[in-house]
């Protein structure tokens, strides 16, 4: 099996998801970098709940409501 190396994100972007977002907002769960970074750290693929975990409760609830309204599974 070939080993994969994940190159670091460019400077100035979130170092967990490689996306330019405010630190109080969730990581981009669909970012390929975030998926592999998270999987390497936790041994499973991330969910939106994982991407939201570092956010305060108000931000989590707002994002969860919008994602659910759009039919997105957050678990």
Biotite code that builds the C-alpha atoms (Angstrom):
import biotite.structure as struc

atoms = struc.array([
    struc.Atom([0.000, 0.000, 0.000], chain_id="A", res_id=1, res_name="UNK", atom_name="CA", element="C"),
    struc.Atom([1.369, 3.423, -0.948], chain_id="A", res_id=2, res_name="UNK", atom_name="CA", element="C"),
    struc.Atom([1.859, 5.963, 1.797], chain_id="A", res_id=3, res_name="UNK", atom_name="CA", element="C"),
    struc.Atom([0.366, 9.417, 1.370], chain_id="A", res_id=4, res_name="UNK", atom_name="CA", element="C"),
    struc.Atom([1.928, 12.636, 2.631], chain_id="A", res_id=5, res_name="UNK", atom_name="CA", element="C"),
    struc.Atom([-0.345, 15.562, 3.382], chain_id="A", res_id=6, res_name="UNK", atom_name="CA", element="C"),
    struc.Atom([1.393, 18.821, 2.542], chain_id="A", res_id=7, res_name="UNK", atom_name="CA", element="C"),
    struc.Atom([0.664, 21.726, 4.898], chain_id="A", res_id=8, res_name="UNK", atom_name="CA", element="C"),
    struc.Atom([-1.829, 24.407, 3.895], chain_id="A", res_id=9, res_name="UNK", atom_name="CA", element="C"),
    struc.Atom([-0.536, 27.711, 2.599], chain_id="A", res_id=10, res_name="UNK", atom_name="CA", element="C"),
    struc.Atom([0.163, 30.422, 5.174], chain_id="A", res_id=11, res_name="UNK", atom_name="CA", element="C"),
    struc.Atom([-2.750, 32.651, 6.124], chain_id="A", res_id=12, res_name="UNK", atom_name="CA", element="C"),
    struc.Atom([-5.477, 30.018, 5.935], chain_id="A", res_id=13, res_name="UNK", atom_name="CA", element="C"),
    struc.Atom([-6.888, 27.713, 8.607], chain_id="A", res_id=14, res_name="UNK", atom_name="CA", element="C"),
    struc.Atom([-4.234, 25.121, 9.342], chain_id="A", res_id=15, res_name="UNK", atom_name="CA", element="C"),
    struc.Atom([-6.878, 22.428, 9.984], chain_id="A", res_id=16, res_name="UNK", atom_name="CA", element="C"),
    struc.Atom([-9.042, 22.768, 6.874], chain_id="A", res_id=17, res_name="UNK", atom_name="CA", element="C"),
    struc.Atom([-6.874, 24.848, 4.498], chain_id="A", res_id=18, res_name="UNK", atom_name="CA", element="C"),
    struc.Atom([-9.717, 27.348, 3.964], chain_id="A", res_id=19, res_name="UNK", atom_name="CA", element="C"),
    struc.Atom([-9.695, 31.093, 4.635], chain_id="A", res_id=20, res_name="UNK", atom_name="CA", element="C"),
    struc.Atom([-12.369, 31.466, 7.338], chain_id="A", res_id=21, res_name="UNK", atom_name="CA", element="C"),
    struc.Atom([-12.768, 33.391, 10.566], chain_id="A", res_id=22, res_name="UNK", atom_name="CA", element="C"),
    struc.Atom([-11.515, 31.300, 13.520], chain_id="A", res_id=23, res_name="UNK", atom_name="CA", element="C"),
    struc.Atom([-14.962, 31.483, 15.186], chain_id="A", res_id=24, res_name="UNK", atom_name="CA", element="C"),
    struc.Atom([-16.607, 29.808, 12.184], chain_id="A", res_id=25, res_name="UNK", atom_name="CA", element="C"),
    struc.Atom([-16.618, 26.075, 11.413], chain_id="A", res_id=26, res_name="UNK", atom_name="CA", element="C"),
    struc.Atom([-14.007, 24.258, 9.414], chain_id="A", res_id=27, res_name="UNK", atom_name="CA", element="C"),
    struc.Atom([-15.010, 23.275, 5.894], chain_id="A", res_id=28, res_name="UNK", atom_name="CA", element="C"),
    struc.Atom([-16.016, 19.638, 6.374], chain_id="A", res_id=29, res_name="UNK", atom_name="CA", element="C"),
    struc.Atom([-15.884, 19.106, 2.623], chain_id="A", res_id=30, res_name="UNK", atom_name="CA", element="C"),
    struc.Atom([-12.323, 20.365, 2.269], chain_id="A", res_id=31, res_name="UNK", atom_name="CA", element="C"),
    struc.Atom([-10.202, 17.457, 1.068], chain_id="A", res_id=32, res_name="UNK", atom_name="CA", element="C"),
    struc.Atom([-7.386, 18.682, 3.308], chain_id="A", res_id=33, res_name="UNK", atom_name="CA", element="C"),
    struc.Atom([-9.665, 18.746, 6.374], chain_id="A", res_id=34, res_name="UNK", atom_name="CA", element="C"),
    struc.Atom([-11.008, 15.266, 5.651], chain_id="A", res_id=35, res_name="UNK", atom_name="CA", element="C"),
    struc.Atom([-7.545, 13.711, 5.484], chain_id="A", res_id=36, res_name="UNK", atom_name="CA", element="C"),
    struc.Atom([-6.144, 15.815, 8.333], chain_id="A", res_id=37, res_name="UNK", atom_name="CA", element="C"),
    struc.Atom([-9.050, 14.777, 10.579], chain_id="A", res_id=38, res_name="UNK", atom_name="CA", element="C"),
    struc.Atom([-8.880, 11.127, 9.496], chain_id="A", res_id=39, res_name="UNK", atom_name="CA", element="C"),
    struc.Atom([-5.163, 11.003, 10.222], chain_id="A", res_id=40, res_name="UNK", atom_name="CA", element="C"),
    struc.Atom([-5.756, 12.416, 13.697], chain_id="A", res_id=41, res_name="UNK", atom_name="CA", element="C"),
    struc.Atom([-8.928, 10.509, 14.668], chain_id="A", res_id=42, res_name="UNK", atom_name="CA", element="C"),
    struc.Atom([-9.033, 7.419, 12.450], chain_id="A", res_id=43, res_name="UNK", atom_name="CA", element="C"),
    struc.Atom([-12.445, 8.303, 11.006], chain_id="A", res_id=44, res_name="UNK", atom_name="CA", element="C"),
    struc.Atom([-13.921, 10.769, 8.538], chain_id="A", res_id=45, res_name="UNK", atom_name="CA", element="C"),
    struc.Atom([-15.228, 14.081, 9.932], chain_id="A", res_id=46, res_name="UNK", atom_name="CA", element="C"),
    struc.Atom([-18.862, 15.082, 10.253], chain_id="A", res_id=47, res_name="UNK", atom_name="CA", element="C"),
    struc.Atom([-20.311, 18.582, 10.327], chain_id="A", res_id=48, res_name="UNK", atom_name="CA", element="C"),
    struc.Atom([-20.558, 18.147, 14.116], chain_id="A", res_id=49, res_name="UNK", atom_name="CA", element="C"),
    struc.Atom([-16.774, 17.699, 14.136], chain_id="A", res_id=50, res_name="UNK", atom_name="CA", element="C"),
    struc.Atom([-16.250, 20.751, 11.923], chain_id="A", res_id=51, res_name="UNK", atom_name="CA", element="C"),
    struc.Atom([-18.433, 22.793, 14.292], chain_id="A", res_id=52, res_name="UNK", atom_name="CA", element="C"),
    struc.Atom([-16.997, 21.446, 17.547], chain_id="A", res_id=53, res_name="UNK", atom_name="CA", element="C"),
    struc.Atom([-14.621, 24.373, 18.191], chain_id="A", res_id=54, res_name="UNK", atom_name="CA", element="C"),
    struc.Atom([-17.369, 26.979, 17.658], chain_id="A", res_id=55, res_name="UNK", atom_name="CA", element="C"),
    struc.Atom([-19.387, 28.540, 20.459], chain_id="A", res_id=56, res_name="UNK", atom_name="CA", element="C"),
    struc.Atom([-22.873, 27.171, 21.124], chain_id="A", res_id=57, res_name="UNK", atom_name="CA", element="C"),
    struc.Atom([-24.677, 30.012, 19.299], chain_id="A", res_id=58, res_name="UNK", atom_name="CA", element="C"),
    struc.Atom([-22.657, 29.488, 16.099], chain_id="A", res_id=59, res_name="UNK", atom_name="CA", element="C"),
    struc.Atom([-23.122, 25.710, 16.332], chain_id="A", res_id=60, res_name="UNK", atom_name="CA", element="C"),
    struc.Atom([-26.906, 26.009, 16.628], chain_id="A", res_id=61, res_name="UNK", atom_name="CA", element="C"),
    struc.Atom([-27.176, 28.492, 13.735], chain_id="A", res_id=62, res_name="UNK", atom_name="CA", element="C"),
    struc.Atom([-25.064, 26.314, 11.441], chain_id="A", res_id=63, res_name="UNK", atom_name="CA", element="C"),
    struc.Atom([-26.845, 23.114, 12.480], chain_id="A", res_id=64, res_name="UNK", atom_name="CA", element="C"),
    struc.Atom([-30.243, 24.707, 11.747], chain_id="A", res_id=65, res_name="UNK", atom_name="CA", element="C"),
    struc.Atom([-29.182, 25.938, 8.303], chain_id="A", res_id=66, res_name="UNK", atom_name="CA", element="C"),
    struc.Atom([-27.570, 22.607, 7.393], chain_id="A", res_id=67, res_name="UNK", atom_name="CA", element="C"),
    struc.Atom([-30.657, 20.669, 8.545], chain_id="A", res_id=68, res_name="UNK", atom_name="CA", element="C"),
    struc.Atom([-32.938, 23.038, 6.550], chain_id="A", res_id=69, res_name="UNK", atom_name="CA", element="C"),
    struc.Atom([-30.878, 22.169, 3.472], chain_id="A", res_id=70, res_name="UNK", atom_name="CA", element="C"),
    struc.Atom([-31.244, 18.451, 4.188], chain_id="A", res_id=71, res_name="UNK", atom_name="CA", element="C"),
    struc.Atom([-27.596, 17.956, 5.199], chain_id="A", res_id=72, res_name="UNK", atom_name="CA", element="C"),
    struc.Atom([-26.844, 15.179, 7.676], chain_id="A", res_id=73, res_name="UNK", atom_name="CA", element="C"),
    struc.Atom([-24.678, 16.741, 10.377], chain_id="A", res_id=74, res_name="UNK", atom_name="CA", element="C"),
    struc.Atom([-23.817, 13.526, 12.249], chain_id="A", res_id=75, res_name="UNK", atom_name="CA", element="C"),
])
